[in-house]
Amino acid sequence: MAVETDNLLIYLKRYFGYDAFIGQQEAVIRSVLSGNDTLAVMPTGSGKSLCYQLPALILPGTAIVVSPLIALMKDQVDFLRHNGIPAAFINSTLTIAQQQECMRRLQKGRYKLIYVAPERFRSQSFLDGLKEVHISLFAVDEAHCISQWGHDFRPDYLRLAQAIEYTGRPPVIATTATATSYVRDDIIQQLKLVRPRCFVTGFERPNLRFIVKAVSSESQREAFILDTIGQLRFPGIIYTATRKATEMLATRLNRAGIIAAPYHAGLSDQQRIRVQDDFMQGRLPVILATNAFGMGVDKPDVGFVLHYNMPASLEAYYQEAGRAGRDGQPACCILLYKPSDKHLQEFMINNNYPNLKAVRAVYNSLCRSGSDVVTLGIKETAASLSDGISVSAVNVALEALERAGAIKRLPVKGTWQRAYRLLDRSKSFEYWPVDISAYNKQRRYDMERLESIVNYCKTYTCRRNYILNYFGEKPISSRCGKCDRCDGIEF
């Protein structure tokens, strides 16, 4: 669809309040409007969402937006509705009746955008329902989640290519903030993009200052935060590796007179939504979070992002750190590095992937249920196994068993539990062609990426240039002047 620039600017101003496009936004939008499959790799804060939201307004029909987090959906839909754009989401926070009503309205063409989680595409009834919808485009947000080599791989994303074909093969746009060339190629392959137009915007964020503070103990970490936080620009995000740390630090900060709250997957949906709303509306100066928080969250005025623990990869770090300074104002990205952080991450990586013994234990547990259809909770299953298998490893084991043809996942409505059909409970584990070689390869790759963030922490060269080189972008100069290595100022 050919649209004059002046007309695009009218939509931009009327619905989003902006006078001009930034970066490659207009080029990406024109690619989508022309019916091309499109991959847009744009840094955090560069307006990726606009690249599918604006075309959705212009094109006839409804855009299907795949979004990985409930909080992200809520933020996006609230923003769109506030600007007069008919949008909705379908996720687990809605009752079954609400989901059905939303689907009816969708089929009547009442929405320009509908946000759904990738796991929604497990449901055949949902897919059949989408066949009754005039789909304008299919947007895959946080597209790195589809890549096994990305830093936040989610198996449910692998269903999307089939879902796109099943619903009539509308044009596809995939967006992400952090993707190496290897991950970009994998996104194209996994989504089966057809002759995609690729836009890779620079990773440079000149207003961000990068600091790594070496610490030797947990008490030193805590002391640094309490001593330093008053010098930072609020609001801010502090990322930790564990839920326990978010709770502990929130308590310490509140005792010190700084209003703070934890955010992690152990809280209820309602609790997480309330904390996020308080943060987004400016009522909460500091949020203490695991990586359950932030993907796609757009709060322009974040003054600092502090990592209490070293993350698992440079991709994960840069995406989380990049939530600072979206308003263009100077902002700090601080990472507290303790050498033993590497051992914690190694432990967590190894815990994510089961060996054959663990997969066998999961299979035998299913067989002992005495029924061909087993309903289970992942956490409860992990806790019931005597070998200390993690929740993540149970997930991977179930996926491996499904790929081997031993089990089939069944749709379950209105519950957090899962249901699987054992295809032949009389067969022993050894009968099934369970192959975990791909997971072992992924484990090795995760270890390599861990080494990249360790080297970032230990480097004596410009930290910004280290990041740019990692993502394949050539630095402008040898020194940025805005990191602790270039100016010698730790804080």
C-alpha positions, 0 to 999 in steps of 0.5 A: 500500500503506497502512502504519502509521507504527509499522510503517515505524519498525520497518523503519527501526530494524531494517534501517537503525538509525534511530529517526526519519525526517528531512525529507520521507523518510516522505512520499516513502516513503509516496508510493512505497508508494502506487504513485505516480511520485515525484520527490524532490529532496533535498540531499546527506546527507538520506537519498535512498537510504532513500526507495527502499530501505525501500519495496523491503523492504516491497513484494513483488518486487525494486526495480531501482535505476539507478546511474551509478557502479560505486563507488556500487553497491558502497557501497550493496550492501555497506551493505545486505548488512551490514544483512541486506538481500539486494541485488546489483549487475550491472556490468563488475566482474563476469565474464560468468559472475558476471553470468549467475548474478546474473541467475538469482538475480534471476529466482528472487526472491533479491534485494530490490534490484538495482543496474545501470548505465544502459548495461545497458539497451542490451542486449536480452537484459538487458531480456528477462531483466527481463521474468521478474522481479517488479519492485516499483519502478524507482528512478533515482538521480542522476536529473539525469543524464537531463536535457540541462540537468543538470550531468552529462548521460549519454545512456544515461539516455535509454533508461530510459523505454522500459525502464520501459515494456518491463518492465511499467511499475512505479512509478518514483522519481527522486532527485537532490540538485541540480536547478533547476526547469528540470531537474526538469521535464526529468526528469519529461518524459524519464522519462515520469513519470505525475502524479508527486508531487514533493518538493523539500526545502530546499537549506540546509546550515547546518553548512557554511561556504563560502569562496572563496580567490582565487589568482594562480598554480598555486604559490599554489594548492599553497601554500595547500593545504600551509599550510592542510590541517593546520587542517582536520578530516579526512577530506577530499576535494580535487577537481581538474580534471585527473588529473595534478593529483590525482597531483601533489597526492597526491605533495606531501601524502605528502611533507608527512606527510599520507596521501593518494591519487589517484582518477580514471577513468584508474585501473583498477576495482580501483585505484579500489575499493581507494582508495575502500574505504580512504577509506570505512573511515577508512584514508585521510585525504585523497582527491585526485579528479576528478569521477569520485569521489563521486556517491552516496558516503555518508561522514558524517564528511567534514570538508572539501571543497576544490576546487583548480579551479573546477568547470563549474557551481554545480550541480556545485560544490554537489553535490560540496561537499555531501559535507562535513558529512553528520554535522551537524558543522561542515565547510568548503567551500573553492574556490580561484579563479583567473580563468583557470579560466574559460578552462579550463572554456570549453575543456573545454565546447567540447571536449565538442561536435563541429562537423559537420567532426568528426562527418564525420571520425568517420563517415569513419573508420568507413567506412574500416574496410572492414567493415559492423560496426566494433569500436572503442575511443573513446579509440583512435578519438579518438587516430587522428583528425588533427583533435584531437577529444576523447573526449567529442566522439567520443562525441557524434559517434557519438550524432549519427550513430546519431540520424541513422540512419547507424549502429546500436550493437550489444551487446558482451559482456566488453569495453570496446570498442564495436561499430557497424553501418554501415547503408549504408557506400556513402553519403557523410556528406552523405547522412545528416540529421545535426543538431547543433543540440541540441548547440550549444544545450547548449553555450550552456547550459553556458556560461551555467552556467559564468557562474553559478559565476564570479559565485559566486566574484566575488560580494561578497554572502553566498555561501550566499544566492547558492546558495539564490537560484540553486536558487530557494529564498528565504534566511532572512536577508541574511547567513548569518554562515558564509561569508567574505563575511559574517564577513570571515574567509577561513580 
